[in-house]
Amino acid sequence: MNKIQEKYLRVYLESLPPEQANRPRNMIADYFCADEENASICADLILKGEKTATCSMKYWYESGLELMPEVGTLQVVTDWYGNPTSIIETTDVSECKFSEVTAEFASAEGEGDKSLAWWRKTHWDFFSAECEEQGLEPDDNMILVLERFRVVYS
């Protein structure tokens, strides 16, 4: 987390009662997606309240490349350049197979036309590219980590 992100987070934490502000929890800063355009789109959808969920391949957590998300984690959402746009708090973490993602979850991700068909195509393309980079074979049974969150500061 850079100094601008830390300051943004500190302003939020200072607005909370001490028992909430000092509660132990993970605090991170990051953008959504893997390119500038989609990072901006996602940051805007979060601010509008249209994006309240996200997912990733469990592989990233099993390999130790990322920390497994936890309920209560605070994330300073940034644009592609690291500028803070909001702070979200993880409210739920679960796992499921790619093929078992529901239409409700796809809609909660808030992207595209919010349909399950759109979600499956876009995420299949995204996860397939990630798999290829890691020498993995994508399939409908790959396990995803599903996260739900709420905006706590903007």
N, C-alpha and C positions, 0 to 999 in steps of 0.2 A: 504494500500500500504506500503510495507516495504522500508527500506532505499535504497536498490539496485534498486528497481523499481522506486522510486522517483528520484534517480540520473539519471537513463536512460531516464525518462520523461523530467527531467530538461535539459539534453543535447539537446534533440529534441526541446524543447520550446525555448531555447537560440539560436537556429539556425534560428528562425523565426523573421520576422520584429516585433517590439514591439506591433503594433496594432493587429497582429494575435496571438502572444504569450500570451497577456494579455486578450484576449477575454474570457468572462465568458462561461464556459462549464463544463459538468461533466467529470471527469477523474477517471478511474478505472484501476485496474490491475487484471487479471484473466486468467485462462487457459480455453480451450474449452473442452467439453465432460466431462465424469464422471469417467474416468480411465486413468492411466498413458499412456498406449499404444495409445489410441485415442487422448489424449492431445498432444502427440508428433507428431502424424500423422497430426493433424489439424494445429499445429504450422508450420510444414514443408510445408503443402499445401498453407498456407497463404504466406509464404516467396516466394514460387514459383509462386504466382499469380493465382493459381488454385482455391483457396477458397476465394470467395468474398461475401459470404452470410452465414447467420446462422439463426436459429429460435428457439423459445422456446414457452412453453405453456403460454397463457395469465394469467392463474391461478396464476403464481408466482408473477406477478405484481399486480393483483387484491388483492391478499392476503397480500400484503405489505412486502413479503419476499425478493423482488428484486425491484430496481428502474426501472421504465419504460425507455427503451432506447430512446434517442433523437438524432436527426440529429446533428452532430457536436461533439458528445461524443468521447473522446479519450480513447482508451483501450491499456494499456501495455499488450500485449499478452505474456503469460509466458508458460514455460513447467510445468509439473506436480509439480516440486519442487519450483516454483516461480521465476525461472530465466527468465529475459526478453528475448524475441526472436524478437519482432517487436512492432511497435505501429500502430494501425489502427484507422481510423476516420469513424464513422457511417455516411453514406451518404443518407440513406433512411430507414424509418420505416413504416411498414404497417401491416395490420391484414388480416387473411383469415381463413377459415375452413380448417382443415386437408385435407379433400377430394378435396379442390380446389387449392392446391399447384400445380404449373405448372411444366412441364418438364424443362423449362428454369431456374426456381428457383432451382430445384433439381440439375441441372448441375452447377449452380453458387455456390452451397454448396461445390462442388469439391470433395466429398468423394465417395468411392466405384467406381463403373463403371460410375458414374454421371448420371445414368438413373433414371427416375421417379419411375420405378418398384423397383429398389434397394433402393431409398430414402424412398418410402412408407413402405417397409418391415422393414428396419432398424429403421426408426423413429417411426413406430407403436410399435415396440418392446421397444424402449427407452421410449416413452411417456406412454406406458402401465405400465411399471415398476414404473415410476414417479407417475402415477395416483394411483397405488396400494399402494405405500408408504403413500399417502395422503388420502386414503380412497375414492378415486374418481373412477368413471366408465369411461374408455376411449370410445370415439365414433368418427365417421367420421366428426361430426360437432363441435368438440372441436376447439376453436379459438387459433390460433397460432399468435405470433408476429414475423414477418419476418424482418430481418435486412440485409441491404447491407452495405458494407464498402470498404475502400481502404487502402492500406498500405501507411503510410506517413513517416515511419522511420524504418530502419533495420540495 
